[in-house]
Amino acid sequence: MPSDPHAMLGAVETRSVSPVFVGRAEELGTLHDALARAREGEPQALLVGGEAGVGKTRLVEEFAAAARDRGAVVALGGCVEIGADGLPFAPFSTALRALRRELPGELAAAAAGQEEELARLLPELGESRAGRHDEDGMARLFELTARLLERVTAEHTVVLALEDLHWADASTRHLLSYLLRTLRTGRLVVLATYRSDDIHRRHPLRPLLAELDRLRTIRRVELARFNRDEVGRQVTGILAHEPEPERVDAIFERSDGNAFFVEELAVAAHEGCRTGLTDTLRDLLLVRVEGLPEPAQQVARIVAEGGSTVEYRLLAAVARLAEDDLIEALRDAVNANILAPAPGGDGYRFRHSLVREAVSDDLLPGERSRLNRRYAEALESDPALVPADQRATRLASYWYHAHDAAKALPAVLEASVEARRRHAYSEQLRLLERAMELWDAAPDAVRRSLRPVDYAEVYPPCGCDPATTALRHLDLLAEAAVAGRLCGERERALKITKRALRLLEDEHDPLRAAWFWIQRSRLVQGLARGDGWKEIATAQELVRGLPPSEVHAEVLATAAHWSMLHEPGPDALTAAERAVEYARMVGADDIEANARLTLGGLMVDAGQIEAGLGHMYDVRDEVVARGLAAIVGRSHVNLPSVLEGVGRSEDSVGLLREGLRLTGRMGLRDAEAWVWSNLAESLISLGRWDEAADAAGNAQRRGQTAGPHGSGANCLAYLALARGQVAEAARHLAQGRAAYGPHDPMPQHDLPISWLTIALAAAEGRLADARAELTRTLESGFPLGTQRYAWPLLLQAATAEADARALPAARDGREQVLDGIHSAVKSLTTHAPVWLAHESWVRAELHRAEGRSTPDTWSEVVTAFEPLGRPYDLARVRYRLAESLLTRTGEDQRERATELLRLARTVARHLGARPLADAATALGRRARLPLTPAAQPGPAPADPAEALGLTSRERDVLRLVAAGHTNRRIAQELFISPKTASVHVSNILGKLGVSGRGEAAAVAHRLGLFPAEMLMPGPAG
């Protein structure tokens, strides 16, 4: 075989390709404008549509040439059609290969650390990792691809051109949609073309186009047919002389301005054919093919059935012509502009797909299947005839269209495994459905020879010998159910599980039935048709009493996780313990890790705080070391959430920052969004509200599921209420409620919504609505482990009642409401200091609502909150203590109240909590308290500490804070109690108007309050 078969063709005539680019000035201007914007770092996306033959490819070629002249890198990829099948990710794989050829070092650097994952798109990067497939797999690949493009295009302008989207596989469409929705930085132009006349009502591209139409960042370019003047210029370029007007008129009328048909008609007329010779334009295309010598016609028919492009060596194997005869036939076809060398120089394709379709449609049924058989036999004999990443899919397609079930079934199954490996779950599902179609037609001997270990992985072996156990139809249903769930085709997947469970009614296979019920549970929840518990409970009954197995462990782990979210309690804890035990016994490491995370959270809820956190920290460390992406994401969501739930906000923030780094690096976009929402919650607790608002916004922007959107909206609603922005709070609360929906109620969703609903109603003076929401919530009760949501809700309700105590209209029903809150308080567990403090606060508000509030009561609350590092909560209870002190007479009480109000107002102003700041100011004014220290006569103090109002003792404490000491160490240094040190630190934060120790230290350094030698740390405290 020649190393370069194209070189042997010599010079060929190319007159039918228009040498002059005609018209399209406006469209080309739009593309050039996009390129200019991209060069400034603003990614651009364009969709070019038009009927077949209208000139989309020519427009892209002209633009690509101009872009290269301006220094851009052009990476072209086309959607590959094989019969009726598209290759998974084909245009992206081709384009990334082109990008790798042009910018090898840059692409390698951009892919560094994620080569195994990105190899699913570009196998040249290495071997992709095997392992369990989860809902995040495809999203992770998409996010890493987006990051790859952003990094490459940070310094280089790149045009990513994807042609023939009407042939695109579902995975390609999903990836394109993801990129166009998420790319925000980089010097990148994404340009995609499609045939608009092919997009019928049921065409799979139609929903994507509708979705993209709603994105204002995407420009649509629709190519119209040429007018009569443009046709004349095109014909002139083709013929190299100006034709007679009558000929132009005839060609224009016959072609209706379609650029490709103009070319065909012009050449036909030039070669002596009359433009009206054939009944249809399709016949015109076939007339030109039929004018070729017979060997060239034969080669054209072979290429038409081989796919979009056929490699030279594969073509030679299928044609079975002598090499000289094959070259001569190719020369004839290329010379007639029927075929053309493929980009990259390793094969041939039709110059226009319309010609290929006409030739393919003209094949006889027996001829078509015979050609596909010859392609399949050639590829089986020499797999190296096609690129490795296309081999399985193309072989499956050839055998399927050869109508040979015995050969097609294993080939289709092999292609489904390849699609799964690449996270192309839509294509995997399509191939599995094809395999099920072939199942009964394939000989029994072929089916018995197939093994689950080769083609199926989602259903565990459960004691079967993989070497002797035959693949079953149920195995295919299991693979298809999971593939459907992972690619978003939940409705199809649900129908598959129903079919499987009907088949299992006639078999005694409780493990397999339980496995399918677990799949149904996930699908029901994903389709918003219920909470999934009925299905889980059915699975539990099926495995009850059976020995340990991977399915049994998965059922228990699923039940425990569901219960943790919906009904935490002793039963959930028992299920989690058994799930860990069973998973460990059968070596199901991933199930065990997930079950241990669940177990740890449930232990913390049950009061075993340190032991539970220890479990969760251990899992986090293990999965990070093993690189288990999905569990890495979950561990950095759940563990910080549990830490926040017991008041350890600083620890939570540190872990969440690490979680952002890991989820970002691993491409776990939705897990990253959850991390952002949890970070917002912890930052609110720490009084870092502006950072919290940014984090909540990031959660909403990054989130792909409802959870992070709802959680982020709740955080923003809380901040808006605390800042007096009631209308804004109502808007965010509505967003949060809409995000969660009514189909799958969970305490972690419902209780914060109820809390905010009560707070908003109280802020708007709608006490009756606040009481109604409280009553509804109390009737539902607070499950074990929900105290982190219950205490703020009860506090808000008690505060609303206390604030409305003087209103005559609020008297009716108050006693019942207060009794309900008292009863709820008695039922809640309070293991952590933060919730013990909240219990004291709720009781103090109840006393205020009953008219028996005392300074001693509020002093206990203030003391409980001072060491917790929650500045807003502390400011609120200080305000209440000051209010209570002012009901007593005595100068000492007034001085203490003055200092408390100053501290509360300083913190409130720093946070932007206008209602609290205004309340403190109003109370001080009514009591005639000097909240702003009077200016002292004489020159301003030279000491900044004195200017800030720091006492001598507070100055000593601030020096040690700036040196990084803990409260315990400060107490040792100054011979005071840790509690007193904590009070001093809180006072200092208020006077400096900061929310944390780090900010206080920064102020001290900035103002130069202490010489460097005074800040040298001593022994660790």
N, C-alpha and C positions, 0 to 999 in steps of 0.2 A: 504494500500500500504506500502511496506517496505521503510524505510528511505534510505537504501542503497541497491538498487537492485543488484548491482554488487557483494556485499558480499555474497549473496545467491547462486551465481554461483559456489562457491567453486573453487578448483583447476581445471584448464583446460589445455589440451595439447596444446602446442604452437610450435610443432616441425617444422612446415612449415616456420616459420620466422627464417631466417639464424642467428644462434648465433654468427657467425664469420663475422666481417666486412672485406670485401674483396676489395683489390685494392684501387683506388682513392687516392693514396698517393699524387700525384701532386695537385689534386683538394683540398684535405684537407689541404695541405701546403699553398695553396693560401688563404684559409679561415683563417688559423692561422696567416699568415702574416698580413692580414687585421685586425685581432683582436689586434695584437701587435702594429700596427700603430694607431689604435683607442685608445689604452691605453695611447698613447702619446698626445692625444688631437686632432687627425686628423680624422674627420669622414670618414667612408668608406662605399662604396655602391657596392654590388655584385648582379648580376643576374645569377641564375643557371638554365640552360635550359637542356632539354633532353626529349626523347620520354616517353610516359606513361610506367611505370614499370621499367625504367632504373635504379632507385635507388636514386632519388632526395631527397625524404623524409628521407631515411636512412642516407644519407650524412649529412643532416641538423641535424638529431638526434645525430649523432656522434660528430659533431662540437659543438652542444649545450651542450652536456655533458662535453666536454673538456673545453668549455668556462666557465661553472659553476665551474669546478674544479679550474679554474684560477681566480675566484672571480667575474666574470661578471654576470650581471642579464640578463636572457634570457626571452624575451616577445614574445610569439608565437601567430600569428594570421593567420587564414586560410580564403580564399575567400569561401563563402557559396553559394552553388548552390541549388536553389529550382526550380525544373523543368528546365526551360530555363532562370530563373531569378536569378540575384545576389542581395544580400542584400546590401543596401547602406553603404559604409564604414565598412563593417563587419570585415575585418581583422584588421583594425586599432582599432576599438572598442574592439575587443577581446584582442589585444596586450596591449592596454592601461589599460584594466582591470587587466591583468597579472602584468603589471608594478605597478599598484596601490596596488596590493596584496603584492608585494615584497618591494616597497618603498613608503608606504602610506604617510608618513610625507613629503618626498621630492616632491612627485607629487602634494600634496596639496599646498605646498609653491610655486611650479613653476606655478600652475594654479591660484594663488591668484589674485583676482580682475577681472579675466576673466572667472569665473566659468559658468556664463550664456551662454557665447558663446561656450565654450569648451564642455558644456553638450550636444551639438548637436552630438558630437562623443562619449562622455562618459556620459550617462544620470545620473550616480551615483553622478556627481558633482553638480547637481541641476537642476532647471527648466530653459530651454532656453527661451530667451526673444522673445516675439511676436513683430510684427511691420512690416513696409514696407520693401520689399525686393529690393535690388539694385545691381548694377554691382559689388560692392565691397564686398558683403556678403560672397560669397564663398572664394574669395581671402583673406578676413579678417580671416575666419576660418582656412584656410591653413597656413597663417602666424603665427597665434597664436599657432597652433599645432607645427610648426617648433620651435618657441620660447620655448614652453613647453619642447620639447625634448632637446633643447640646455641647458636649465636650469637644467633638471634632470641629464643630462650626464656631467655636469660640474665637478661633484665629483664622479660619478659612471660610470663604463663601462657597456654599455647596448648593447645587441644584439637584434635587432628588426627583427624577422623572419616572412615573409609574404609568405604563401604557396598558390599554385594554382592560379597564376595571370591570367591564361587563363579563369578563371571563374569570374574575377573581374568585378564589375560594373564600369561604366564610372567615377563616382565620386571618387572611390578608385584609379583608374588609374590616374586621374588628381591630386589627393593629393600626390600620390607617385612621380609623375613627378615633382611636385612643391618641395617636400622635397629633392629629389636628385639634383635638380638644385640650391637650395638655402642654404642648410645646410653647414656651414663653420666652426663651432666650436663644440666641445663636443666629449666625448669618446663614440662614437656611431658606430655600424656596422648595416647597413640596408641590409638585405639579403632577396631576393625574388626569388621564383621558378616558373617555368611555363613549360607546355608541348610544346616542340618545334614542335612535329608532328601535333598538333592541330592548329597551326598558319597558316591558309590558307591565300590566298591573301586578302580576305575581312574580316578577323578576326579583331575585334576592338583593340586587343592588338598589332597588327603589327605596326601601326603608332607610338605607344609609344616606342616600341623596336627600331625602326629606329631613333627616336628622341634621345633616351638615348645612342645609339651607337655613336652619335656625341659629347657626353660629355666625355672628357678624364678622368674624375674623377671616371668613373664607369667601373668596371671590369666584363667581361662576362666569365662564366664558363660553358662549354658545356660538359655534361656527355656522353661519348661514351658507346657502349655496351661492355660487358666483352669479353675478348679473351678466348681461349679454356682452358688455364691454370687457369684463374680466375674462370671460370665455374666449373672446377674440385674442386677447393678449396671451392667454395660455396656449392656444392653438398656434399662434405665431411662434412662440418659443419652442414648441415641439417640432414644428415643421421647418424651423430656421428661415422662414419667409412669411410674408403676410398673405394669408389665404383670401380667396374670393369671399365677399360678404355673404353670398348665398350659402357657401359651405359653412361659414360660421353660424349663420342663422339655423341651418339644418342641424348642426351639432348641438347648438344651444337648446333647440327645441327637443331634440332626442334625449339629451343628457339631463335636461332640466337644471343645468348649472352644477351638477355633481362633478367635482374635479377629477375623480378617478375615471368616471365614464366619459368625460371630455377627452382624456388621454386615450382611452380605448377606441373611441369613435374616430378621433383624429388619425390614429395609426391605421385603423381599419380602412378609412377613406384613402389614406395615402397609399396603402398597399392594394387598392383597387376594389375593396368591398364597398357596396353602397350602404349608407348609414341606416337605411331602413330595411336592410336585408333580413334581419331576424325578428321574430315576434316579440322577444323580450330581451332586456339588457343582459339577463343571465345567459341566454343563449349566445349572445355576442361574446361573452367571456369564454364559453365552451368552444365557439367557432375558432378562436385563436389557439386554444389548446389542441383542438382536433386538426389544426393545420401543421402541427409538429410531426416529425417522423415518429413512427410507432414506438421505437425504444424510448424516445423522449416523453411520449405520452404515458408510457408504462411507468417511467420514473416519476412523472407528475402525479399519477394515481397513487403510487406508493407513498410519496411525501405527503399527499393530502390526508392519508389515513394515519400517518405516524405522529401527528401532533403539530404544534405551532412551528417547531424546529426539529429537524432530523439530522443527527450527527452523520458525517460522511461514512464512517466505518460501519455504522448500523445500517445505513442505506445500502451500502455495498453488500452486506450480508443478506439483506432482505431481497434486493433486486436480483442477485445471483447472475449478474452479467459479467462478462470478461471486463477487466479493468479499463481497457481502451474503449470498449463499447459504452461503459458507464460514463466515462469522462466525455465522450462524444455526445451522449444523450443529455448530460448536464449542460454541455456547451450550447446545445440547441435550445434547451429550456431557458437558460440564462440569457442567451442572445435575443430570444423572443420576449424577454422581460416577463416570463411566467414565474420563474424561480429567481432567487437572488442569494448570494452568500449571506449566511447569518452573521450578525454582529459577533465578533470574537473569532471568526474565521474557522470554525470547526464543524460546520454543517450547512444545511440549505433550508430555506423557507420560501413560501410563496411571497412574491413581491407585495401582494395585497391579499388580505384574508378573504375578501369577496371571491377571488378566483379559487382559493383553496376550498371554500365552502361549496362553490359551484361544482368543482371536480368531485369533491367528496359526496355531494348529494347525487351525483350521476352514477356512482358505483352501484352495482347490483348487490343484493343482500349476500349471496354466496361469495361474491368477490370481496366484500368488506370483511367478512369473518375469516376468509382465507388469508388476507393481508395481515390481519391482527394476529392470526396464529403464527405466521412467518416472523412477525416482529417479536412475539413472545419466545418462539424457539430460538431465534438469534440471540436474544438477551439472556435466556437461560444458559445457552452455550458459552457466552462470553459476557459476564456481567459488567466488564470494564468498558463496554461499548457506549455507556451513558454515564453522566456524573453520578457519584455514589448517592447523593441526597435525593436523586430522582428515581433511582433504580426500582425500589419496591413499588412505588405508586404507579410507575409506567408499566411494569410487568403485570401488576394486578389489572390495570385497565385493558391491556392487550389481551390477556386471557379471558377476561370477562366479555369483551366484545367479540372474542373468537367463539363464544358460546360453548366453552368446554368447562363444565362445572367441576370436574375432577381436578383440573389444573387451576381453575379460577379460585376455588375456595381457599386453599392454603396461601395462594398469592395475595388474595384480598386480606386475609388475616395478617399476613406479614406486613402488608402496607398499613393496616390499622395500628400495629405495634409501632411502626415508624412514626406515624402521625401522633400517637400518644407520647412518644419520646420527645417530639418537638413541641409539645403542648398545643398541637393543632387538634383540639378536641372536637371541633365541628366536623373536620374531615374524618377523624376516628369514628365518630358516630355514623356518618354516612357510609363508611366502609363496613362497619359492623352490621348495619341494616342490609347492606348488599350481601354480606356473608350469610345472614339469616335467610335471605331470599334464595341463596344457593344451597342451603343446608340440605334440604330434602332431595334436591336434584343430584347432589354429589353421591357417588357410590359409597356404600356402607363401609367398605374397606378403607377408603380415604378418610372417612370420619373417624374410624377406630384408630387410625395412625396418628391423629392429631393429639397433642398433649397440652393441658392447661399451662404448664410451666413455660411453654413457648409463646403462647398467644394471650394468656389471661393472667392478670395479677391482682385485681381488686378483691376477689373472693379468696380468703385464706384457704390453704390446703386442708386444715382441720383433720390431720391424721392420715390423709390419703397419700399413697405412694405416687409421687409425681412422675416416676419413670414408667408406671404401668397404667395409671388412671387416664382414661380417654377424655378428651374435651367433650363437654356436653352443650346442648343448645342453651341450657340455663347459664352456662359460663358466658356465652355471648350476650345474653340478656343482662347479666350483671355488669359486664364491661360497658354495654351500651347505656345502661341506666346511669352509671357514674360519668361517662363521657357527656351525656346529655346535661347532667347537672353542672359539670365543670364548664361547659360552653354556653350555658344560659338557656338551653333548650329544655327547660324544666317540664313543660307540658308533655313533650315527647317522652322524656324520661319517666314521668309519672305513668303514662300509658304502658311503658315497658315493664315497670314494676308490677302494675296490675296484671299484665299478661303472665309474668313469672309466678306471681302468687296464685293465679288460677291453675297453672300447671302443677304447682306444689301441693294443691289440694288433694291430688291423687297419689302423692308420695309421702312417705314418712321421713322427712328431712328437716327437723325443727331448727337446726342451726342455719341452714340456708334460708329458710323462711324468715327466721329472726333477722338475718342480715338484710333481706329485702324490706322488712318492715322498718328497719333503721333508715334505709335509703328513702322510703316513703315519708318518714318523719321529716327528714331534711328538706325534701321537695315540697311538702305541704307548708312548712314554714317559709321556704323561699318564695312560694307562690302566694303568700299571705292568705292562706285558706285555713289557718288554725295555728295552734301553738305546738302541734306535733306530739303532745303527750300520749294521746290514745294509741298512736303507732308504737311509741317507745314501750308503753305498758304491755302491748301485745307481744313485742319482742321479749320482754322480761319473762312473761309467762311461758314462752316457748323454750327458753334456756333454763328455766328453773329446775334445779335438780340435776342438770347435766354436768359432766366433769369440766374442768377448766379447758378453755380453748381461746383462740384469738377472737373469734366471733363473740363468745361469752364475755370476754374482757371488754370488747368494744361496746356491747350492749350496756354493761354496767357503767362504763365510763361516760357513755352518752346520757344515761339516766341521771348520773351524778351531776354532770355539767348542766343538764336541763334544770334539775332541782336547785342547784346553786343560784341560777338566774331567776327561777320562778317561785320555788317553795323551799328555801334552805331550812335545814333542820336535821334531826338525828337520822332519818332515813337516808337523806342525801349523803351524810357523812359515812354511814355504813356502806352504801353503794360505792362511794369513792375508795374506801379502804379495800373492799373486795376487788374492785377494778385494778387497783395497784397490785394486789396480791396475785390475781389471775394473770395479768399482763406479764408480771415478772416470772411467773412459773412457765409461761409458754414463750418467753423471749420476745414479746411484742414491745420493743423499746419505745417507739413513738407513742403508742397507746399509754404505756406506763408513764411517760413524761407528762402527757396531757392530764392523766388522772392524778398525778402527784400535784400538779398545779391546782387542780380543782380541790383536792384534799386539803392542801395548805390553806386555801381561802376559806373553806368550810371550818377548819380548825380555828382559825382566827375568829370567825363569826361565833364559834362556840366558847370563846374565851381563852383558848390555848394559843395566845398571841405569839409568843416567841417560838414555840415548836412549829406552828403553822408557817410563820415567816421563814424559819430555817428550811423547811421543805421547799418553799418557793425559790429562795435564794440558791439552793443546791441545783434545782432544775434549771434555773436561769444560767448558772455557770456551765452546766453540762451541755445544754443545747447550743450555747454560744461556741463552746469548744468544738462541738461536732458540726457546727454550721447548719443546723436544722432550721431553715429559714422560717417556716410557718410557726414553729413553737418558739423561736426567738422572738417573733413578733408578739405572740400571745403573752409570753413571760414579761415582756417590757410594757404590756398594757395592764395585765392583771396584778402583778406584784406592786407597782407604784400605786394602783388604785386601792389595794388593800392597805398599803402604808398610809395613804391619805385618809383612809377610813378609820385608822386608829390615831390620827392626829400627827403623824410623822411627815409633815409636809416637806421639810428640808431634805430628808432622805428620799422622798418621792421625786422631788425635782432633780436631784442628782442622777437618779436612775433613769428618769425620763429623758434627760439630756443625752445620756448614753443610748437610750432607745431610739432617739431621733437619728443619731449617727448610724446605728446598725440597720434600722429599717430603711433609711435612705440609701445606704450602701447596697443593701440586698434587694432594693426595688419593691419593698413591701408597702405600697402606697396607702392601702386602707389601714393597715396596722399603724403606719406613720400618722395617719389622721387621728386614730384613737389616742396615740401618744400625745398629739397636740391637744386634744380635748382634755385628757387627764392632766396635762401640764397646766392648762388654763385654770382648772379647778384648784390645783395646789398653789399656783401663784396668787389666786384670789385669797386663799387662806393666809398667805404670807404677806398680803398687803401690797403686792406688786401688780397693781391693777392694769396699768397700761400694757405691761408685758402679757398679762392674762388676756386682754382683749385681742392682742395680736395673735396669741396662740389659738384662741377660739376661732378667729377668722381663718387661720391656717387649717384648722380642723375641717371647717366647712369647705374650703377650697380644695383640700387634698382628698377628702373623703369620697369614696365611690359607693358607699352604702348609707342607709338611713341613720345608723347609730351615731357616727361622728358628727353628722349634720345636726341631729337633735341635741346631742350633748353640748356642742359648740353654741347652739342657739340658746340653750338654758343658761350657760355661763354669761353670755352677752345680756340676756334678760335680767339676770341677777345684778350685773354691774349697772345696767341702766336704771333699775329700781333704786339701788343704793346711791346713785348720782342724781336722782330726782327726775329722770327722763322717762316719764310714765308711758307716753305714747310709743316710744322706742321699745320699752320693755314689753308692751302688749304685742308689738310686731314680732319680736324675737320669740315670745312665748307661743304665738300662733305657729311660727315656723317649727319650733320644737315639737309641738303637739302633732302637727301634720307629718313630720318626719317619722315619728314612731308608729302612728296609725293605731287602729283598734284591734287588729287581728291577733296579736301575740303579746298580751299584757305582761309586764315584768315590773317588780317593785323598783328596780334601779332606774326605770324610765318613768313609771307612773307617779312615784312619790315626789321626785323633784318637780314634776309638772304640777302636782297638787299644791306643793309648797309655794311655787311661784304664782299659782292661781289665787291662793289665799292672800299672798303679799300684794298682788296687783289689785285685787278687790279692796283690800284695806287701804291702799294708797289712793284709790279712787272714791273712797267713802262708801263702798258697797258692802256693809257689814253683813247683810243678810246673805249675799252671795258667798262671802268668805265662810260663814257658818255652814252653809249648805255643802260646800266643798269639804270642809272639815268632817261633817257628819258622814258624808259618803265614804271618806277615807277611813274614819274610825270603824265604820261598819265592816269594811274589808279587813281591817286589822293590820298589824305590823309583824310579818314573819320574822323568825329568828335571823339575826344577822343584818337587819335593815335599820339598825339604830342610827347609822350615819345619815340616813335620809329622814328618819322619823323625828329625831330631836330638833333639827331646824324647822320642820313643819309644825311641831307642837309649840315651839318657841314663837313662831310667827302668829299662830292662832292665839296664844296667850297674850302676846303683845297687842294684837288687834283688840282683844277684849279689854285689856287694861287701858289702852288709849281711848276707848269709847266709853269708859266707865261713867263719865259725867253726862253722857247723852241720854235723855229720857227715853228715846226710841230704842235704845239698846238694852233696856232693862228686861223686857220680855224675852225669855229664853236664855238669859245669861247663865243662870244657875245650872241648867242642863248642859250647856256648853262647857262650863268650867268643870262640872262633874266628869264629863267625858274625857277632858284633858287629864284630870287627876287620875282617872282609871288607867289611861294609856301610859302615864308616867310610871305607875306601879308595875306595869307589865314589861317595860323595856329593860334590857340588860345594859350595864354601863361599865364595861371592863376597862376601858382606856381613859386616861386623865381628861382628854378632850370632851368625852361624853359625860363624865362625872361633873365637869365644869358646866356643861349644857344642862344637866339635870338641875344643878343649883340655880342656873339662870331661869329655867322654865318655872321652877317653884317660886323664885322671886317675882317673876311677872304675874304668876297666879295670885301671890299675896298682894301685888299692886292692884290687880283687877278686883280683889276682894276688899280693898281699902285698908290693908294692914301691913303695908310695906314699911320696913325699918332700915336705918343705916347699917345695922349689924348684918342684916340679910344680904344687902348689896355689897357690903365689905367682904363677905365670904366669897361672893361671886367674883369680885375683882381679884381677890387673892388667888382664886382658882385659875383665872385666865392669865395672870401676869407671867408665869413661866412658859406659856404655850406658844409664844411667837405668832400670835394672830392679832395684829394691831387694830384692825377694824372692830373685831369683837370686843377687844379690850377697851377701845375708845367708847363703844356703846354702853358697856356696863359701868365705865367711869362716869359717863354722863348720868346714868341712873343713880349712882351713888351720890353724886353731887346734888342731884335733884332731891334725894331723900335727906341728905344732910341739911339742906336749906329749910326743911320743915322743922328743924330744931333751932333753938336760940343758942347763942354763944359765938364768941369771936373765933375760937379754934375751929368750929365747924365751918364758918364762913371762909377762913383761910384755906382749909383743906378743900372745900368745894371749889374755891377759886382755882387752886392748882389743878384739880381734876378736870375742870372745864377747859382750862388752858390746854392741857394735854390732849383732851378729847377733840377740841376744835383744831389744834395743830395737825393731828393725824387726819381728821376729816378733810381739812383743806388740802393736805398733801395728796390724799386719795381722790379728791374731787367729789367726796360724799357730801353734796350740798345740803340735803335735808338734815343730816346730823350736825354739820357746821352751823347751819342757820338756827337749829334748835339750841345748841350750846350758846350761841351769841344772844338769842332771845332770852334764855334763862338767866344768863349773866346780866343782861340789861334789866330784867325785872327785879333781880335781886341786888342790882347796883353793885355788881362785882367788877373790879378792874381787871378784865381779862387780858388787856394789853398793858404791859408794865409801863408806868409813867417814866418819861424821859428824865434822866438825871441831869441837873445843871452842870456846866463845866465841860471840859474837853471829852471827846469820846474815849472810852477805855482803850488802852493800847493792846490789851490782851483779848484776842478773839473769843476765848472761852468765857470771859466776863461779859462780852457783848452778846453772847448766845444765852446768857442767863444761867450758866452752869455753876452749881455750888462747888465748893472745894472738894467735897467728897465725890460728886459727879464727875469732876475733872479727873480725879484719880481713877475712877472706874473706867472712864472713856480711854484713858491712856492704856489700861490693860486690855480693853476691848480691841483697840487699834493694834495691840501687839498680838492679837489672836487668841487670847485666853478664854477659857470657858468660865461660866458663872462659878463653878466649884473652885477653880484656880484663883479667880478674883477674890472669892471669899477667904481663901487661905492667905493671900497676899495682904488683904486689908483687915483681917481678923474680924470678919463679919459673917453672918450666915449666908448660905447660897440663896435663900429666899430673899433676904435683904438686897443681895447683889442683883437679883433678878428685877426687883422693884427699881433700883437705881438705873439699870439698863433700860427699862421701859420708859422711865422719865427722860432719860437722855435722848432716846429715839424721838419722843414727842417734841422735845425742845429743838432738836436738829431738823425736825420735819422729814424724817426718813423712816423707812419701813423695816429695816433689818440691820444686823450688826455689821455686815459688809459695807453697807452704805454709810453707816456711822464712821467706820474706820476710814473710808474714802474721804469723808468731809474733814476728819481730823488731819489726814495727810495733806489734803489740799490747802487747808488753812495754816499748816505748819504749827499746829498746837503743841507738838512735842518734838524735842530734838531726837535725832535718829538713835542715839545711844539709849534714850529712855524707852525705846520700843523694842530693844533686843529681848527676845523671849527667853524666859527662864526654863526650868525643867517643865516637861509637859504636865499639864494639870488635868 
